[in-house]
Amino acid sequence: MKRLSISLFAVLFVAGMAYAQDNEALIEQTSDGNEATMSQVGSSNYSNVAQFGGSSGVFHTSQVGNDNFIGGQAGDQFRQANNGGNYANFTQEGNENQIRGVGLQGTNNEAEITQVGNENQVDFYQDMSDGVADIWQQGTSNYIDINQDANSGSLADLYQNGESNELTVHQDDEGFHSLEAIQQGNNNLADVIQFESDNTATLHQDGNMNTAWINQEESVGGLADVVQAGNGNMADILQVGEGNVADIYQNGN
């Protein structure tokens, strides 16, 4: 058993010396092959991570600004569990960014989350899957909620840049799902559901106040592609059955 509990106040040393106040970090590791690296530079940053029963879980994080938050109390705790090659890497550089959730509970999971601006938030969950999530947010007050629970694995590559963009993703059931979603601008909204098996979706929104829904809840081998450029556009795709293909392209206001 390996257990490391760290509370950092006043001074934090990271590859040299960095000054901070009231930073706090808790790392708990159990079983073999775990690795954890943590750096907090600003003030009032908080991180809480646990690794349970995994043979090769790896964790890295870096928080540079002030009042950033990873993990939290009980149910909001970020953890790796249940054996396998888990990997997680977080970077938050601005102020008041948050990452919440219980993640990487299955085998061969991987997550990389980068938030650069201020007040961005990610709610993240992976359980019993070969899920891969690559999340990158720039700007202010952007929000991503992602749930990966597909037994054969899921891939989500997500990027938001701007202010007050919101993206919700749910990948579940038996087969492998793939999603690439990019939102640039302000107040864009997207919701993607991928159930059953082998669904693929691509979503690009560039502008302000665009809205897109992709529902592949009862779809097998579906392909959906949405591209919206401009302001105030709306797209809605529902796929039911096998091998459906849908493409939406809108440019303007």
C-alpha positions as CSV (number, residue, x, y, z in Angstrom):
1,M,0.0,0.0,0.0
2,K,1.2,3.5,-0.9
3,R,-0.4,6.5,0.7
4,L,0.7,10.1,0.2
5,S,-1.2,12.9,1.8
6,I,0.0,16.5,1.2
7,S,-1.2,19.8,2.5
8,L,0.6,22.8,1.1
9,F,0.5,26.2,2.7
10,A,2.6,29.3,2.1
11,V,5.3,27.8,0.0
12,L,5.2,25.2,-2.8
13,F,8.3,23.7,-4.4
14,V,7.8,22.5,-8.0
15,A,11.0,22.0,-10.1
16,G,12.5,24.8,-8.1
17,M,10.6,27.2,-5.9
18,A,7.2,28.8,-6.5
19,Y,5.3,30.8,-3.9
20,A,1.7,30.2,-3.1
21,Q,-0.8,30.4,-0.2
22,D,-3.4,28.0,1.1
23,N,-3.0,25.3,-1.6
24,E,-4.1,21.8,-0.5
25,A,-3.5,18.4,-2.1
26,L,-4.5,14.9,-1.1
27,I,-3.2,11.8,-3.0
28,E,-4.1,8.3,-1.8
29,Q,-2.6,5.2,-3.6
30,T,-3.3,1.6,-2.9
31,S,-1.9,-1.6,-4.6
32,D,1.0,-1.6,-7.0
33,G,2.3,0.4,-10.0
34,N,0.7,3.7,-9.1
35,E,2.3,7.0,-10.0
36,A,1.2,10.6,-9.1
37,T,2.8,14.0,-9.9
38,M,1.2,17.3,-8.7
39,S,2.1,21.0,-9.1
40,Q,0.2,23.9,-7.7
41,V,1.6,27.4,-8.1
42,G,-1.1,30.0,-7.3
43,S,-3.2,30.5,-4.2
44,S,-6.2,28.5,-2.8
45,N,-5.9,25.6,-5.3
46,Y,-7.3,22.2,-4.2
47,S,-6.7,18.7,-5.6
48,N,-8.0,15.4,-4.3
49,V,-7.1,12.2,-6.2
50,A,-7.3,8.5,-5.2
51,Q,-6.0,5.4,-7.0
52,F,-7.4,2.1,-5.9
53,G,-6.6,-1.5,-6.9
54,G,-5.0,-0.6,-10.3
55,S,-1.9,-2.3,-11.6
56,S,-0.6,0.7,-13.6
57,G,-2.6,3.8,-12.9
58,V,-0.7,7.1,-13.7
59,F,-1.8,10.6,-12.7
60,H,-0.4,14.1,-13.4
61,T,-1.8,17.5,-12.7
62,S,-0.7,21.2,-12.8
63,Q,-2.7,24.2,-11.5
64,V,-1.0,27.5,-12.1
65,G,-3.5,30.3,-11.2
66,N,-5.8,30.8,-8.2
67,D,-8.9,29.0,-6.8
68,N,-8.7,26.0,-9.2
69,F,-10.2,22.8,-8.1
70,I,-9.8,19.1,-9.0
71,G,-11.9,16.4,-7.3
72,G,-13.5,17.2,-4.0
73,Q,-15.7,15.7,-1.4
74,A,-16.7,12.0,-1.5
75,G,-18.8,11.7,-4.7
76,D,-16.9,14.5,-6.4
77,Q,-13.6,12.8,-5.9
78,F,-11.5,12.0,-8.9
79,R,-10.1,8.4,-8.8
80,Q,-8.7,5.6,-10.7
81,A,-9.8,2.1,-9.8
82,N,-10.5,-1.6,-10.7
83,N,-7.2,-2.6,-12.3
84,G,-5.8,-1.9,-15.7
85,G,-3.7,0.7,-17.5
86,N,-5.4,3.9,-16.5
87,Y,-3.9,7.3,-17.3
88,A,-5.0,10.9,-16.4
89,N,-3.4,14.2,-17.1
90,F,-4.9,17.6,-16.1
91,T,-3.7,21.1,-16.7
92,Q,-5.5,24.3,-15.4
93,E,-3.7,27.6,-15.9
94,G,-6.2,30.3,-15.2
95,N,-8.4,31.0,-12.2
96,E,-11.5,29.2,-10.7
97,N,-11.4,26.3,-13.2
98,Q,-13.0,23.1,-12.0
99,I,-12.7,19.4,-12.8
100,R,-15.2,17.2,-11.0
101,G,-16.2,13.5,-11.3
102,V,-15.3,10.0,-10.7
103,G,-13.1,8.8,-13.6
104,L,-11.1,5.9,-15.0
105,Q,-12.6,3.0,-13.2
106,G,-12.3,0.5,-16.0
107,T,-9.3,-0.9,-17.9
108,N,-7.0,0.8,-20.5
109,N,-8.6,4.2,-20.0
110,E,-7.0,7.5,-20.9
111,A,-8.0,11.1,-20.2
112,E,-6.2,14.4,-20.9
113,I,-8.0,17.6,-19.8
114,T,-6.6,21.1,-20.4
115,Q,-8.3,24.3,-19.3
116,V,-6.5,27.6,-20.0
117,G,-8.8,30.5,-19.2
118,N,-11.0,31.2,-16.2
119,E,-14.1,29.6,-14.6
120,N,-14.2,26.6,-17.0
121,Q,-15.6,23.4,-15.8
122,V,-15.5,19.7,-16.8
123,D,-17.7,16.9,-15.3
124,F,-16.0,13.7,-16.3
125,Y,-16.9,10.0,-15.8
126,Q,-15.5,6.8,-17.2
127,D,-16.5,3.3,-16.0
128,M,-15.6,-0.2,-17.2
129,S,-14.6,0.7,-20.7
130,D,-11.6,1.4,-22.9
131,G,-12.6,5.0,-23.1
132,V,-10.3,7.8,-24.4
133,A,-11.2,11.4,-23.7
134,D,-9.1,14.4,-24.9
135,I,-10.7,17.7,-23.6
136,W,-9.3,21.2,-24.2
137,Q,-11.0,24.4,-23.3
138,Q,-9.8,28.0,-23.7
139,G,-11.7,31.1,-22.7
140,T,-14.1,31.8,-19.9
141,S,-17.0,29.9,-18.3
142,N,-17.1,27.0,-20.8
143,Y,-18.6,23.7,-19.6
144,I,-18.2,20.1,-20.7
145,D,-20.1,17.1,-19.2
146,I,-18.9,13.8,-20.5
147,N,-20.0,10.3,-19.5
148,Q,-18.3,7.3,-21.1
149,D,-19.6,3.8,-20.1
150,A,-19.5,1.8,-23.4
151,N,-18.2,-1.8,-22.8
152,S,-16.1,-1.9,-26.0
153,G,-14.7,1.6,-25.6
154,S,-15.4,5.2,-26.7
155,L,-13.4,8.0,-28.1
156,A,-14.2,11.7,-27.5
157,D,-12.0,14.6,-28.8
158,L,-13.5,17.8,-27.5
159,Y,-12.5,21.5,-27.9
160,Q,-14.2,24.7,-26.8
161,N,-12.8,28.2,-27.2
162,G,-14.7,31.3,-26.3
163,E,-17.2,32.2,-23.5
164,S,-20.1,30.3,-22.0
165,N,-20.1,27.4,-24.5
166,E,-21.7,24.1,-23.3
167,L,-21.2,20.6,-24.5
168,T,-22.8,17.4,-23.1
169,V,-21.7,13.9,-24.2
170,H,-23.0,10.5,-23.2
171,Q,-21.5,7.4,-24.8
172,D,-22.9,4.1,-23.5
173,D,-23.9,0.4,-24.3
174,E,-22.0,-2.4,-26.0
175,G,-20.1,-1.0,-29.0
176,F,-17.3,1.5,-29.8
177,H,-18.4,5.1,-30.3
178,S,-16.4,8.0,-31.7
179,L,-17.0,11.8,-31.4
180,E,-15.1,14.9,-32.5
181,A,-16.7,18.1,-31.3
182,I,-15.4,21.7,-31.7
183,Q,-17.2,24.8,-30.5
184,Q,-15.7,28.3,-31.1
185,G,-17.4,31.5,-30.2
186,N,-19.8,32.4,-27.4
187,N,-23.0,30.7,-26.0
188,N,-22.9,27.7,-28.3
189,L,-24.8,24.6,-27.1
190,A,-24.4,21.0,-28.1
191,D,-25.7,17.7,-26.9
192,V,-24.5,14.3,-28.2
193,I,-25.9,10.9,-27.2
194,Q,-24.3,7.7,-28.6
195,F,-25.8,4.4,-27.4
196,E,-26.0,0.9,-28.9
197,S,-22.8,0.3,-31.0
198,D,-20.3,1.7,-33.5
199,N,-21.7,5.2,-33.9
200,T,-19.6,8.1,-35.2
201,A,-20.3,11.8,-34.9
202,T,-18.6,15.0,-35.9
203,L,-19.7,18.4,-34.7
204,H,-18.2,21.8,-35.5
205,Q,-19.8,25.1,-34.5
206,D,-18.1,28.4,-35.1
207,G,-19.9,31.6,-34.1
208,N,-22.4,32.6,-31.4
209,M,-25.6,31.1,-30.0
210,N,-25.6,28.0,-32.3
211,T,-27.4,24.9,-31.1
212,A,-26.9,21.3,-32.1
213,W,-28.4,17.9,-31.0
214,I,-27.1,14.6,-32.2
215,N,-29.1,11.6,-30.9
216,Q,-27.8,8.1,-31.8
217,E,-29.5,6.4,-28.8
218,E,-31.1,3.6,-30.9
219,S,-28.5,3.6,-33.7
220,V,-26.0,0.9,-34.9
221,G,-23.2,2.1,-37.2
222,G,-24.7,5.6,-37.6
223,L,-22.8,8.5,-39.0
224,A,-23.7,12.1,-38.2
225,D,-21.9,15.2,-39.3
226,V,-22.9,18.8,-38.3
227,V,-21.1,22.0,-39.3
228,Q,-22.6,25.4,-38.4
229,A,-20.8,28.7,-39.0
230,G,-22.4,32.0,-38.1
231,N,-24.9,33.0,-35.4
232,G,-28.1,31.5,-34.1
233,N,-28.1,28.4,-36.2
234,M,-29.9,25.2,-35.1
235,A,-29.4,21.5,-36.1
236,D,-31.1,18.4,-34.8
237,I,-30.2,14.8,-35.9
238,L,-32.1,11.7,-34.7
239,Q,-30.8,8.3,-36.0
240,V,-32.7,5.0,-35.3
241,G,-31.7,1.7,-36.9
242,E,-28.6,0.6,-38.7
243,G,-26.2,2.3,-41.0
244,N,-27.9,5.7,-41.2
245,V,-25.9,8.7,-42.5
246,A,-26.8,12.4,-41.9
247,D,-24.9,15.6,-42.9
248,I,-26.0,19.1,-42.0
249,Y,-24.0,22.2,-43.1
250,Q,-25.2,25.7,-42.3
251,N,-23.4,29.0,-43.0
252,G,-24.9,32.3,-42.0
253,N,-27.3,33.7,-39.4
